[in-house]
């Protein structure tokens, strides 16, 4: 496929776009959480996660309607070009020390456009490969994009370690991300405007009608889910609860990295500790992908989900109540396993239990629940977590939520 010019160009646009996202997200985290000029709080983290995740939840279900009407090459070109301009504006807002809501509004627009660009990249893929190559393309392209985003995060981390900490360093990071967005726009511009579709259909309903139909179709999917797919409802409830617990613990680790595991003024050390914890968690996600098929065959999907949730109820207090750096890393690894293991089970149950005609809409709802659960967790944690991150109440509360979710899901599965 890499010998095919159009596929190479589309892949290049994806890699540059997601590389930029990685740099931008690190710059956002650096300013909100690890700036030596401000005393970051759990509420600041909740605001950052809302900026990063809520646009996906609000825009996601309706993005397809627009992408089936706008030329996808233009979405990639103009979307990244707009993000280049917004990135420069965001950097200027940082240097000007404007009210924070202006900074967050600019960052929110950057991440909202990301939803259209990622969906557009996926929708355009069948236009640049043959049908027999599509499965391979779907394996290669998103995986390469994820690697590029991680590499962008690494670039942002290196810049943060080299530059003197402060607002200027954060503005430099945002400017680097903006320059990469410009490179992604120019890469997309090399493609023919009509290459990526969509085809023109004169009988297609107008945009207002199509958006209304999308809303009604999503509501139909919810009704079908509640009435006809009770196992899928239980799985979605369990995975949302697990995501909520994971979100609370992520915020806790963020505050521990910033104020407890490192001196409050050592922002470079704090970011390094956080990066290590996220790396351990990512390894856990990978291990879950390796072991979940084996465990689910022996325990069943329901049994493996209950085992994941129940084990979290045990190891979260056993490791977390010591507030030790390396015990926290072990907990991050295990949390990655159980969080991704739960999601793998839920994905499979939804795919198995929901009729094909409704499956796409249910997964759109799934995406909304997944992201909203994470942001809600950050909001709740902001109300109860002290600045140091040391809170036995939060750790024990999360453990109780894992235990309750495991018990309720096991009871529902038996029924």
Buried (B, 14 or more C-beta within 10 A) or exposed (E): BEEBEBBEBBBBBBBBBBBBBBBBBBBBBBBBBBBBEEEBBBBBBBBBBBBBBBBBBBBBBBBBBBBBBBBBBBBBBBBBBBBBBBBBBBBBBBBEEEEBEEBBEBBBBBBBBBBBBBBBBBBBBBBBBEEEBEEEBBEBBBEBBEBBBBBBBBBBBEBBEEBEBBBEBBBBBBBBBBBBBBBBBBBBBEBEEEBBBBEEEEEEEEEEEBBEEBEEBBEEBBEBBEEEBEBBBBBBBBBBBBBBBBBBBBBBBBBBBBBBBBEBEBBBBBBBBBBBBBBBBBBBBEBBEEBBEEBBEEBEBBBBBBBBBBBBBEBBBBBBBEBBBEBBBBBBBBBBBBBBBBBBBBBBBBEEBBEEEBBBBBBBBBBBBBBBBBBBBBBBBBEEBBBEBBBEEBBBBBBBBBBEBBBBBBEBBEE
